[in-house]
Amino acid sequence: AEGPDGNVKDEVMPNVGWVGHARGGLFRVKTPNTDAVTGKAQQPKRFVRGNHFDMAEVDATLEYGGSVYKLDKFVLKTLSEHTVDGRRFAMEQQLMHSLVRAAPGAKASPQLVVSVLFDKDPVESPPYVTQLYNSLDCMREGIHCHQAFSFAEMARTILYQTKQASRWSKVTYDFSSLSSCLAPPCSYGGPMGDHTLPTYVKPGDQSNRQSYFRYHGSLTDYPCTEGVEWVVLRNPLPIAEKHAEELRLAFGEVARGVQPDHGRMVDRSVARIT
């Protein structure tokens, strides 16, 4: 993908965030082989295909510039497909969205991707990445398992990451089960704000919800469809070397090589302090 290196200009841009509409805000990698109520055998439904993770059951939307997008899935790429200051990262998580409703009078992109970069660290990974690593066997065919993940934890871990935390390979957000989505809709960052934000991010901190690059490009998987709005978050999360390597081995080196920017303009967010 065309990285944020190159023609960069500063812009005041909207805060990034999601609204979860499903109670609990959980997503799974696979259903169990037996029905929890009847005990009868059933065909397991897989929520993971290769490096693509289905997020439909989270029922989450993202409002950006007045347009509303639905979160469809996320994709893991090793190595990263974006570079910052010429540097490539150990992993990239791409959260893929499709347009639900365009803002009045706006020409909204039909697809929007929020991209999270991961920097290799000797030992540190966010808890949701550690859970993904621990679930690798569960994702394979023929394994009897049921793994549920918290979207609230994932969303806040991604959005609350600050420049200071990234510099020291730390994770800003410390998940509490009390912050799960028990009474939807639940807001994680974005224009509606988030009630847990002040606990972790001080005013003036440059967290990912308001610190990112934006450009118009294409999907990085075949057929590389154009007309995609990319939001590349500026503060990387850490990923333990062991986790990065095992995820790479599990999914393969599926990242597209870094492409020339062809003079494409990249916007860099200049955040309003909120």
Salt bridges, closest charged atoms under 4 A:
GLU2 OE2 - ARG264 NH1 3.12
ASP10 OD1 - ARG268 NE 2.74
GLU11 OE2 - LYS9 NZ 2.73
GLU57 OE1 - ARG28 NH2 2.83
ASP59 OD1 - LYS70 NZ 3.21
GLU81 OE2 - LYS77 NZ 3.00
GLU92 OE2 - HIS82 ND1 2.73
ASP119 OD1 - ARG87 NH1 2.97
ASP137 OD1 - ARG140 NH1 2.36
GLU141 OE2 - ARG46 NH1 3.26
ASP194 OD2 - ARG156 NE 2.94
ASP194 OD1 - HIS195 ND1 3.81
ASP221 OD2 - HIS52 NE2 3.89
ASP221 OD1 - LYS77 NZ 3.15
GLU226 OE1 - ARG264 NH2 3.99
GLU229 OE2 - ARG214 NE 3.86
GLU245 OE2 - ARG248 NH2 2.54
GLU253 OE2 - ARG248 NH1 3.17
ASP267 OD1 - LYS9 NZ 2.70
ASP267 OD2 - ARG214 NH2 2.90
